Amino acid sequence: METNKTMTKEEFKQRQQSVMLDGIVDEPVKVNYTDTGSGPTLVLLHGIPTWSYLYQAVIPELEEEYRVIVPDLLGYGYSDQRDRFDRSLHVQAKLVVRLMEKLELGQVHLAAHDIGGGVGLILALNEPERIDKLVLSNTVAYDSWPIEEMLMMGHPSWKNKSLQEMEDFLSKGYKDVFAQREQLTDTFLQGITAPYLHEEGKVSLVRNAAALNTNETTSITHKLSDIQHPVLLLWGTQDPWQPVETGEMLDRDLPDSRLVRVNQSAHWVPQEAPKEFAAEIKKFI
């Protein structure tokens, strides 16, 4: 029995808009995104193996005070999933820049989870004028990633897995690393896995996993002290994948940062503790 109202995948997808963007890879690609609310602009970025639906419980907490823009990264969710382009963090950073240009956005606040946080660090270094304040939640950094499960899924042989095998693998990943089990509703689990449970989506997720590259964050480790933005590190402390020690390292290396521990959460903080997640962002901004 579900104890919390969870927006269905269909309800969430109906609110999305689609745009074709060039300048990201060598051909135009479709990007799906949510654009809701009014006020200062806040962009939310998801990680792997999720999509923007990860924020389905957070968006209602934020949209009354902010214009909230939540894209599906390239190869994820209902953005372009064709098997013909790179999905690296640097490409995803280009997606954010091009979407901001398309929507004629000035400086934005950025909150990012998992590999989305790696994208956020790249943007803070390479496009500093586009970011006001930065929130990083259980993000990849240093050589903390990719985890063994994602390395395994990124092997080309995984495109031959059945859809049932992929569903079982993804479901186990959520169930094993979810501290607030009452938040792992059947509706959420079905919604968060849905974009990858068809043939094109399955292959796309395999390619997404194959694109995970430690070098993208180790190559900027020595530059972290150059990030002058105020940074909130919002970390689920029960996360075995991106442990709080990574957040503590970032807190030491970033000049203007503050670490907030979410003690009753593991990796999926936006779904496990959406009210606390949103409240800390509001307080920070």
N, C-alpha and C positions, 0 to 999 in steps of 0.2 A: 504494500500500500504506500502511495507517495504522500509524504508529509508536507511537501512544498510544491507550489504551482510552478511547473516547468513549461516554458514555451516549447511547442513542438517544432520539429525541423521545418515543417510546412509553413507554420506561422512565421517563423524567423525568416525563411527564404522569401516569403511574400513581401517582406519589408525591404529586401535588398534591391539595389539598383545595379545596372551593368553598364560598363563603359569600355570602349576599345581604346587602348593606349599604345602608342609607338614609343620608341626611344628606350625601351627596357631591354628587349632582345632584338634580333634582326628582322622581326616582323611584328605587326600589331597583335596584341593579345587582349583577351577579354578579362576584365577584372570586375568581380562582384564586391559590393560593399554596402554597408548600412550607413545612412546619413540621417540623423535624427536629433531633435532638441535644438536649443538656441542658447547663445552665450559664448564665452571663450571656447575655442576649438580644442577638443581632446581626441587624439587618435589612439586607438587601441590595436595592438598587434598580438596575434596568437603565435603558437609554436607548432611543433610536430608531436603527435600525428593528428592534431586538432584542426579546427577552422574557426572562423569568427564566432560561431555558435558557442564557443567556450565562454563568451561574455553575455550569454542570454539573460542571466540573472543580474548582471552588473549594470547593463545598459539602462534599465528602468530606474536604477538608483542614481544615475548620473545625468540623464537627459533633461531633467528639469532645470539644471544649472549650467549645462554645457551643450555645445553642439558636438555630438559624439559621432565620430567617423571610424568605422571598423571594417577594414578590407579583409577579404580572403587573399592570402599570399598566393603568388604564382605557383600553380600546380596543386593548390589546396582548395578544399571546399568547392565552391561553384565558380571560382575563377578558372581560367584556361587550364585544362589538364592534358593537352595534347603531348605526345611523346616526342618533342622536337625542340626543347629549349633547356637552358641551364636554370637551376633553382637555388643557386648559392645565396649566401647572406648578402653579398654585394648586389646581386640581381634584385633581391627583395628590397634592398635599400633604394634602388632605382625605381622600383614600383611605387614606393611611398612618395618619392620626389615627384614622379610624373603624375600621380593622383593628386597631390597637393597643387601642382601647376594646373591640372585640368579643372580643379574645383576653385582655382584662384584663391588659395589659402595663403595667408601670411604666416607668421610664426605660430606654432602650435605647441601645446603640451602633448607629450607622448608617454603612454604607459604600455609596457611590453612584457610578455611572458615567454620563458623558454627560449627558443631560437629567435623569437621576436625581439628579445632583449639584446641578442648579438647584433641584430639589425639596428636597434636603437643606439648601441655604442658606436657602430660605424657611422650612423647619421650624425651623432654628436661630434665626432671627429671630422668628418668630411663635409658636412652641411650644417655647421654650428648655428648659423643665423636662422635656420628654419625651426629650431627647437628652443622653447622657453624652459620648461621644467621637464625632467625625465624621471619616470618611474620604472624600475626594473624588478620583476617578480620571478624568483626561482629561475634566473636567466642562465644561459650558457656563457662561459667566460674562461679565460686561460686555457687549460687543457682538460676541463671538466667534462668534455663531451667528445664525440657522441657516445651514448651509453651502449652497452653490448647488444641490447635488443635491437636498437636502430641500425647498428652495423650489420647485424644478421639480416634484417629486413631489406637492407640496401643491396644485398647480393642479387645479381640479375636473375638467378634461379627462382627468386620469390615471385616473379611474374607468372610462374607456372603453378603457384598455390591456388587451391580452390577458393571461391568466395567464402565458403564456410570456414576454411582454415584461417583466412584473413580476419574474419569476424571474431573467431575464437581468440586469436592472438591479440587483437586490439582490446577486446572486452577484458581479457585477463590483465592487460596493462593498466586499465582503469581500476579494476576491482582490487588489484594488489597494492596500488599506491593511491589510496583514497582514505584519508583519516576520518573524514566526516561522511560515513557511509550512508546516512539518511539523505545526503545531497546527491548521491549517485542513484538517481531515480531511473526507472526503466525508460522513461521518455527522454531523459538526457543521454543515456547510453546509446539508445537507438539513433538519436539525432546527431551525436558527435561522430559516430562511425559511418553514418549513411553515405556521405560523398565518396567513400572508398569501397563500397560493397557492390560495385559493378565493374566490368572488365577494364574500362578506361581509367576509372578511379583507382582500382587496385594497382595497375601499372604506374600510375602517377605517384601514388604513395611510395612505391618502391624506388622510383627515381628521386623523390624528395629525400628519402633516407640515404640514397647513394650520394647525394650532394652535400651531406654533412661533412665538414672538413675542419678539423681542429686548427689548421693553419690560419683560418680566417680570424680567430680570436687570439692565438698566440702571437700573431704578427702585429697586433695592436696593444699587447700588454704593456710594452714600454711607453706607450703614448697615453695611457689612462690618466696620468697626472696632468695632461693637457686639457682634459674635459673640465670646463669651468662652470657648466650648468649645475644648478641645484639638482641633486639626485636623491630620490627616495628608493631605498632598497626594501621591498615589501616581501618578506620571505616566510614561506611555510617551513617550520622547523623539523617536521617529520619526513622530509623528502629524502629518500635514499638515492635519487638520481642526481639532483643538483642540491647537495647538502648545504646547510646554513653556513658551513665554513667557507664556501665560495662567496657568499654574501659578506662575510666578515672580511675576506681578502679585498673585495671590491670597496668596502667601507674604508679600509686603510689606504687604498691606492687612489681613490677618487677624492679630489680636494674639497668638495662641498657636498658631502653625502651624509645620510642618516639611515641607519638600519632599524627597521621595525620588524620584530619577530611575530609571526602569526602562529602561536604555539599549538593550536588545535587543527592545523592543516598540514598536508603533505605537499605534493607537487601541484595539484590542480586548484590553486588558491582562488581564482575567480569564481569557480563553481562551488568549492568547499566552504568558502567564507565570503560570499559576495557583498554582504552589508559592511563587514569590516574592511574589505578591499576598497569599496567605494568610499567609505567614511575616511579612511586614511588618505586617499587621493584628494578628496575635498579639503581636508585639513592642510595638506601639503601645498596645494595650489592656492 
